[in-house]
């Protein structure tokens, strides 16, 4: 009796387990299938969370690159044509935002890939249009332009033109232009830099000029010409800028010409 009872109990348990297994693995909507499909999704990298995050990050980076390239294109156009960047009212409802925003909007209208991710369609923290970023792009363009000028000069002799003026904030600034003859025999004049000066004495200007030349890996020993206006701090025979440079570089001849007023 006891053995028969045990056999029946084992048979009952076995039958129940078999039915549970059939129920779990037999239907498409069964627990087994659901768990199996979830496992496959986890293994499949195309559907994994990491893959989705990576794809999203790539899109964010791609959109950022499009916005940056668009802003750089607009800045280069404005610099090449000597146009102003900003207007008095750059709000969204303004009819005269000035050239930077207007050109960027025009650029987006003509190129759908740009228009989809710029200006009001860009994230507020990644629009790449604020004045500080515009200035950073301008500075980068200036460095690349200066690099191209130095490469074209190719460590040959050069002359300098220097002039002073006040900017809109009434701060004194000095412009330095270099003159040289390129490999094709053409006389080239290029602006190398514009710097604010607190002291316009000849000694101070000489130091600023030498520092600016040094920043561009240019040696004053290659200097063969100077050009200034007629002010005393420039043309003075004893302590003028012309005389101070001639003391260092004997062949840096000075030419006084009103055409050299920049």
C-alpha positions in Angstrom: 0.0 0.0 0.0 2.7 2.3 1.0 4.7 1.7 -2.2 1.6 2.2 -4.4 0.8 5.5 -2.6 4.4 6.7 -3.3 4.2 5.7 -7.0 0.9 7.6 -7.4 2.4 10.7 -5.7 5.5 10.6 -8.0 3.3 10.1 -11.0 1.2 13.1 -10.0 4.2 15.3 -9.5 5.7 14.2 -12.8 2.5 14.9 -14.7 2.2 18.4 -13.1 5.8 19.2 -14.0 5.4 18.0 -17.6 2.2 20.1 -18.0 4.0 23.2 -16.5 6.9 22.7 -18.9 4.5 22.4 -21.8 2.7 25.5 -20.7 5.9 27.5 -20.3 7.5 26.5 -23.6 4.5 25.7 -25.9 2.8 29.0 -26.5 4.2 32.1 -28.2 3.0 34.3 -25.3 4.3 31.9 -22.7 6.6 32.9 -19.9 9.4 30.8 -21.4 9.1 32.6 -24.8 9.0 36.0 -23.2 12.1 35.4 -21.1 13.8 33.9 -24.2 13.0 36.9 -26.3 14.2 39.3 -23.7 17.5 37.4 -23.4 17.9 37.6 -27.2 17.2 41.3 -27.1 19.8 41.8 -24.5 22.4 39.8 -26.5 21.5 41.6 -29.7 23.7 44.7 -29.6 21.5 46.6 -32.1 18.7 46.7 -29.5 20.8 47.0 -26.4 20.6 50.1 -24.2 24.3 50.7 -24.7 23.9 50.6 -28.5 20.9 53.0 -28.3 22.9 55.4 -26.1 25.9 55.2 -28.5 23.7 56.0 -31.5 22.1 58.9 -29.7 25.5 60.2 -28.7 26.7 60.0 -32.3 23.7 61.9 -33.5 24.2 64.6 -30.9 27.9 64.9 -32.0 26.9 65.0 -35.6 24.3 67.7 -35.0 26.9 69.7 -33.0 29.4 69.4 -35.8 26.8 70.6 -38.4 26.1 73.7 -36.2 29.7 74.4 -35.7 30.6 74.1 -39.4 27.7 76.4 -40.2 28.8 79.1 -37.7 32.4 78.8 -39.0 31.2 79.2 -42.6 29.2 82.4 -41.7 32.1 83.8 -39.7 34.6 83.3 -42.6 32.2 85.0 -45.1 31.8 88.0 -42.8 35.6 88.3 -42.2 36.4 88.0 -45.9 34.0 90.8 -46.8 34.7 93.0 -43.7 31.1 92.9 -42.6 29.7 93.5 -39.0 28.5 90.5 -37.0 25.9 91.8 -34.6 23.0 94.1 -34.5 21.3 96.2 -31.9 18.4 93.8 -31.6 19.0 90.1 -32.1 15.8 88.8 -30.6 13.8 86.2 -32.6 11.1 88.7 -33.6 13.6 91.3 -34.8 13.5 92.2 -38.5 17.1 93.3 -38.5 19.4 90.9 -36.6 22.4 91.9 -38.6 24.6 89.7 -40.7 25.6 86.7 -38.5 22.2 85.5 -37.5 20.6 86.5 -40.8 23.2 84.6 -42.8 23.0 81.6 -40.5 19.2 81.6 -41.1 19.7 81.9 -44.8 22.2 79.1 -44.7 19.7 76.9 -43.0 17.0 77.7 -45.5 19.2 76.7 -48.4 20.6 73.5 -46.7 18.0 71.3 -45.0 20.6 69.4 -43.0 21.7 72.7 -41.5 18.2 74.1 -41.0 17.1 71.1 -39.1 19.6 71.6 -36.2 20.4 75.3 -36.1 19.0 78.4 -34.3 15.6 77.7 -32.7 15.8 74.0 -33.6 19.1 73.6 -31.7 19.4 72.8 -27.9 19.5 76.0 -25.9 22.8 75.0 -24.4 24.4 74.2 -27.8 23.3 76.8 -30.3 26.9 78.0 -31.1 25.7 81.6 -31.9 26.6 83.7 -28.8 29.0 86.6 -29.1 31.7 84.8 -27.1 31.7 81.8 -29.5 31.7 84.1 -32.5 34.8 85.7 -31.0 36.4 82.3 -30.4 35.8 81.4 -34.1 37.3 84.7 -35.2 40.4 84.1 -33.1 40.8 80.7 -34.6 40.5 82.1 -38.1 43.1 84.7 -37.2 45.5 82.1 -36.1 45.1 80.0 -39.2 45.4 83.1 -41.4 48.6 84.1 -39.6 50.0 80.6 -40.0 49.4 80.8 -43.7 51.1 84.2 -43.9 54.2 82.9 -42.1 54.3 79.8 -44.4 54.1 82.1 -47.4 56.9 84.3 -46.0 59.1 81.2 -45.7 61.7 82.8 -43.4 62.7 85.4 -45.9 63.4 89.1 -45.3 60.5 91.4 -44.5 59.5 95.0 -43.6 57.0 96.3 -41.1 54.3 99.0 -41.2 53.0 100.3 -37.9 50.2 102.7 -37.0 48.2 103.6 -34.0 44.6 104.5 -33.5 41.8 104.4 -31.0 39.0 101.8 -31.1 35.3 102.4 -30.4 36.0 102.2 -26.6 38.7 104.9 -27.0 41.5 102.4 -26.2 44.8 102.9 -28.0 45.6 100.1 -30.4 48.6 99.3 -32.6 48.3 97.5 -36.0 51.4 95.7 -37.4 51.6 94.9 -41.1 54.4 92.9 -42.7 55.7 93.5 -46.2 57.6 90.8 -48.2 58.2 89.5 -51.7 56.8 86.0 -52.2 58.2 83.2 -54.4 56.4 84.6 -57.5 58.1 88.0 -57.1 54.9 89.7 -55.9 55.0 92.3 -53.2 52.7 91.2 -50.4 51.3 93.2 -47.5 49.5 91.3 -44.7 48.1 92.4 -41.3 50.0 90.3 -38.7 48.2 91.6 -35.6 46.3 94.3 -33.8 47.0 94.8 -30.1 45.9 97.2 -27.4 48.7 99.4 -26.0 48.7 101.1 -22.6 51.9 103.0 -23.3 52.6 104.5 -26.7 56.2 105.4 -26.0 58.8 104.2 -28.4 60.4 101.7 -26.0 57.0 100.2 -25.2 56.0 99.9 -28.9 59.4 98.3 -29.7 58.8 95.6 -27.1 55.3 95.0 -28.4 56.5 94.7 -32.0 59.3 92.3 -31.0 57.0 90.2 -28.9 54.4 90.0 -31.7 57.1 88.9 -34.2 58.4 86.3 -31.7 54.9 85.0 -31.2 54.9 84.2 -35.0 58.5 82.7 -34.9 59.8 85.7 -36.8 63.3 87.1 -36.0 63.9 90.9 -35.9 67.3 90.1 -37.6 65.3 89.5 -40.8 63.8 93.0 -40.7 64.8 95.1 -43.7 62.3 98.0 -43.7 60.2 100.2 -41.4 57.2 102.5 -42.2 55.5 104.9 -39.8 53.7 108.2 -39.8 55.5 111.4 -38.7 54.8 111.4 -35.0 57.7 112.0 -32.7 57.5 108.7 -30.9 57.9 106.9 -34.3 60.3 109.1 -36.2 62.4 110.7 -33.4 66.1 110.7 -34.2 67.2 109.7 -30.7 64.5 107.9 -28.9 62.0 107.3 -31.7 60.9 103.8 -32.6 62.8 104.0 -35.9 66.0 104.8 -34.1 65.6 102.1 -31.5 65.1 99.4 -34.1 68.0 100.7 -36.3 70.2 100.3 -33.2 69.3 96.6 -33.2 69.0 96.0 -37.0 71.3 98.2 -39.1 69.6 97.4 -42.4 66.0 98.1 -41.3 65.7 101.2 -43.4 62.8 103.5 -42.5 60.5 105.1 -45.1 58.3 108.0 -44.1 55.2 108.0 -46.2 51.7 109.1 -45.6 50.5 106.1 -47.6 51.8 104.0 -44.7 49.0 105.4 -42.4 46.8 102.4 -42.0 
